[in-house]
Amino acid sequence: MADAQITLTYSRTIGVIAIATGKQYQSAEDALREAGFHRGEAGTYHVPDADEAAAREALARLVRSARASGIEVTASSRRFIGDAARDIARLLPGQWDTQVEIYAHPVWQEDLLPYLWASGDLAHAVRAARIPYAATLANRATDTTLLLAERPGHRLGYLVGSFAPEAFGEVDGDPHTPHSIIVLPLPGPAAQAITERYLPAYERAVHERRITMVAEALGLIRSDLDARHELRALSGADGVPLADLGSFAPAAGAFLDRAWREFLTVVHHAPVLLDRCRPQASPWPQDAEALGRLAAALFTAQEICDDLTTGAVLSDDEHHQRSWPTATASCGRPAPRHQARLPHPHSPHLRPAPCPRTDPYTVFDR
């Protein structure tokens, strides 16, 4: 394969579109500009306001220039991926914005890996094949971003996966990753497959990831709380606030700060989980106390966050006095995770994962 390539495709609204890729993609872009192409959407190129004859002449100049420069020119049998994405987006539930992405240099597609939240064919293609361009479909209301890519090695079909919500950070290797799907190159069947197959699986994965993140955060806070008790025992100052233990004060401050940072993860993800919990209508009505304690802690934590957002200045001691009781309030008896896995009337696509019925106190922590 040449170090510089130009792929020609067709858009029903723009006409011929050219995409420059390869390790020397800049030389391909230079050839396009010299042939009369102008830069457009997301780094694609087209001949502006040209009639058929002018477009043919521009293509002829491009072919001559490319041959002289060793640039490979290929005419794709597929329509422009931006058109395909928009046609599919119009048929999906909710409001979706589309955007074309060009991974001109081969290494650029590697930037997808930490945030690509899709296993199966799409993940394999990003790692092992060349994907010079793709399109995203983003629903801001649900913080969902899909990735639509042509299926490498096939003349038909698209691969559909997703990026993780921004709050999840890097997710490479996450066990909750939803499996990508292959869809037909027709808007109707593609949108139907995404709506009925991929989005429900994505929603379940988001839910399970949230449960895991809350569990891990509460587990770390409990570990710090145990360490705090051990330090008190070693100091012989039981009953004295840890921040007042002289030589232990730096360690105490680190404990308090770390607990607050971990609890912010809980603040971000637990409200959605709590909204699914209906303890009185579940087999475990006794969970109401633990859930209520967590809800109260979240409310107080949000007040602290609001104060800080509005510019309130708190000393370390003031912040610790407010945040430490809040961050540890839910650690006396952890909130049950099986409540969050029960069916929710407002999320028909989510199906509860099976949970053990032998222990009524299965909790968020591992």
N, C-alpha and C positions, 0 to 999 in steps of 0.2 A: 504494500500500500504506500502511495506517495506521502511525503511529509506534509503536503498541502492538498486539501480536497475541497471541492465545491459540489454541494448537492443541490440539484434543481427540483423544486416541487411546485405545485400549483394551488393557489388560493382563489376561491370563487369571487372574492371581493377585491383582491389586489392584482391578481394575475400571477405571472411567474415570480417565484421567490427563490433566492439563492442563499445558501448557508455555508459559510467558510469554516472549515475545521482542519485539524491536524497539528502536528508540532510546529509547523511553519504557517499557521493559519493567517498570520499577518500578510504574507505574500499573496495568499488567495484573496484577502480583502483588497489589497492593492489592485489586483487584476480586475476585480469587480468594479471598483471605482473608475479605473481607466476605461472600462467598457461602457460606462454610463449608468451603472447601478448606484442607487442611493441607500444609505443605511436606514433601516426602519425598525419595526417591533423587535425588541430584545436582541438586537444585533443581527437580524436578518437583512437581506438586501433585495431591492426590487427596482424596476425601471419606472420612475414616476410619470404618471399622466401620458403614457405612451400608447399609440394605437398599435394594431397588430404588426404592421410593417416595421415600425420603430423598435418594437420589442424583438422582432426577428433579427434585425440588424444588430441590436445590442448583444443578443445571444451569439451571433456569428463572430462579433469582435471578441467576446469573452472566450469562445472556443479557440480562436487563433492565438490570443494572448496566453491562454492556459497551456496550450501545446508548446509554445515557445519557452515557457517558464517551467515546464515539467509538473504542472498542476493537474491533478486528476479531476475531471468533471463527470458527474454521474446524474442521470435523470431518474428521480424516484418514481415508482409506480403508484405511490401513495399520495393522497392529497395532503396539503399543509396541516401539520399537527395542531396548529392554533385553531383552524376551522373545526377539526375533529373535537377538540376539547370544548369549544364553545357550544357545538351542537349537543354534546353529551350533557354539559352543565345546564342547559335550558330544560332538560327533562328530569333533572334530579330534584328531590324535595328541598325546598329552601332556596336561598339566594347564594349563588356560587360565582366567584370571580376567577377568570382564567388568565394565565400568563405563560408565554413561551420561555423556555430556558435553553440557552445554548452552552454546551460544554465543549467549546472549540478545541482547547488543548486536552489531550487524553487524560492528563492527571486531574483535570478539574472535576471529573465525575467522581473521583475519590472523595471529594469534599462532601458528597451525599451520605457516605457510609455512617458517620456517627449519628446522624439524625434520621436516616431512612428507617422507618418502622414497618418493614414488610419483609417477611421471609419468603422462601419459595423461589419461583422463576425470576421475579424482579430483582431480588437481592443477589441471586446468582449472576444475572445479566450485568448488574452494576459492577460486580467484582471481577467478572471474567470476560465480558464482552465489551464491545465499543458502543456506547450510547451517546452519539454526538449532540442530540437535542431531545427535549421532552416538553411536557406542559404540566402546569400545576392547576388544580381546581380547588379554590379555597372558600370555605364557608366561615365567615368571621363570627357569626352568631354561636357556632358550636366549636370554634377553634379547631376545625378539621381541614387539613390540607392533603389532597390526593395528588399522586404523581402518575401521569399517563405517559407511557413510553411505547414506541414501536417495538414489536417482538423481534429480537435479533434472530437472523437466520430464517425468517418466515416472511412471506409476502403479504400475509393477512394477519389481523389480530393485533391487539394492544395488551400490554401489561399494566395492571392497575395496582398500586399500593398506596402507602401514605407516609407522611412525615409525622413524627411524634408531636403532640402538643408542646408548645414552647416551655411550659413549666416542668416537663419531664427531663429536659436537658438531653445529654447524649444517651442513646438507647441501644447502641450496637451490642448485640448479645443478650438483650432482654428476653427472658423466657415467655413473656406475655405477648410478644410481637405477633400481630395478625398476619395471616398467610395471604400473599398477593393472589390475584386472580387474572385469568386470561379472558378478554372480552372480544366479541366480534367487531369488525370495522363498520358497524351500523349504529347510529345514535340510539335508536330505540332499544334494541337488545342489550347494548352496552350499558345504558342507563339503568335498565331493569336489573341486570346482573349486579351492578354496583349497589343499587338500592336494596335489593332483596338478599344479597349474599355478603358483599364486602362491608357495607356500613354497619349491619348488625354485629358482625365479627369484630369490627373496629371498636364499636361501643363497648362490647364485652371486654375487649383488651384494655381499653382506657379504664374501665371500672376496676378490673383486677390489678392494674398497675397502681391505681390510686390506693387500693387497699394495702398493697405491698409497701408503698412509700409511707403511708401512715403507720403501718406496723413497724417498719424499720425505725422511723423517727421516735416513736414511743419506746421502742426497745432500747435505743441509745440513751434516751433520757432516763429510763429505769436503771441502766447500767451506771450512769453518772450518779444517780441517786444512791445506789448501793455503795459506790466508791466514797461518796460524801459521808455515809454512815460509818464506813471503815475509818476514814480520817478522824471523825469525831471520837471513835473508840480509841484510836492511837493517841490522840491529843489529851484524852482524859477530861475533855471539856464538854461532856454531853449536855445538851440543852443550851449551849451557847451558839448563836448564829455563826455559821461557818466563815462568813466574811470577816468576823471579829477574832479569828483564831491566830492572830499574829503572823507567825511564819507560814501558816497555811493560807493566808489571805490571797496570795497570787494564784494558788491552785484553785481556791474557792471562786475567784473571779472568772477563771477559765471555765470551770464547771458551769457557772451561771450563764455565761455568754454562749457556750456550746448548747446548753439546754434550750435557750431561747431561739437560737438559729434552727435547731431541729424542730422546735415547736412551730416555727413559721411554716414548715412543710405541712404540718398538721392543719394549721390555719387555712392554708391554701386548698387542701384536698378533702379534708374531713367534712366540711359543710355539705358537699354534694352527697357524700356517703350517708350522713345523718338524715338527709332528706328522704332517703329510701327506707329508713328504719321505722317500723311500726311495731314496737315490742308487744303492745297489748293485743295486737291481732296476729301475733306469731306464737310458735310453740314455747317461746322463752320470755314471758312477760316480766320476769325478774330482772331482765336486762335494762329496764327503764331507768333504774338508779344510776348505773354506770354511764348510760347514754346522756342522762341529764347532767351529770357532772362534767362530761366532756363538752356538752353544748355550752354550759356556763363558762368553762375555761376558754372556749373559742370566742365567746362574746366579750369577755374581759380582754383577751389578747387583741381582738380587733379594735377595741377602744384604745389600747396602748399604741397600736399601729397608726390609728387615726391621729392621735396626739402627736406622734413623731412626724407624720406626714404634714401636719399643719404648722410645723416649726417649733413645737415644744422642746425645750432644752432640759434634758434630764442628766443629772450626774450619774456616774457608774453605780453608786450606792442606791440612788432613787430608782434607776432602771432595774437593778437586781431585786430590790424589795417588791417591785410590782410584777416583774416577769417571772421570777423563780416560783412563787406560789401558783401562778397561772400555768406555767409549763409543767409542773409536777402534779397539778390537781387531779389529773386523770390517771395517775400512776398507782393510786391505792388499790383500785380494782379496775383493770383494763376494760376498755369498751369492746363488746363482742363483735367479731367480724362477720359471724354468720348472719347477723341482722342485715348487714349491707348487701348480702347476696340474695335476699328474698326478692321475688318479683316486684316491680314497681309499676303502678298503673300508668305513669306518664312515660315509661320507656318500654314500649311493646316489643322492641327488637332485642332487648336484653333478656336472656334466659338465665336463671340462677344456676350457678355451678353446684353440684352435689356437695353437701356438707355433712359431717358426721352427726348422728343424732344421739350418740352415747354420752357425749359430754356437753351439757347445756352451757358451759362456760368457755367454749372455744373463743379465743380473744384475738384482737387485732395483731398482737405481737406474735412472732414466730414461736 
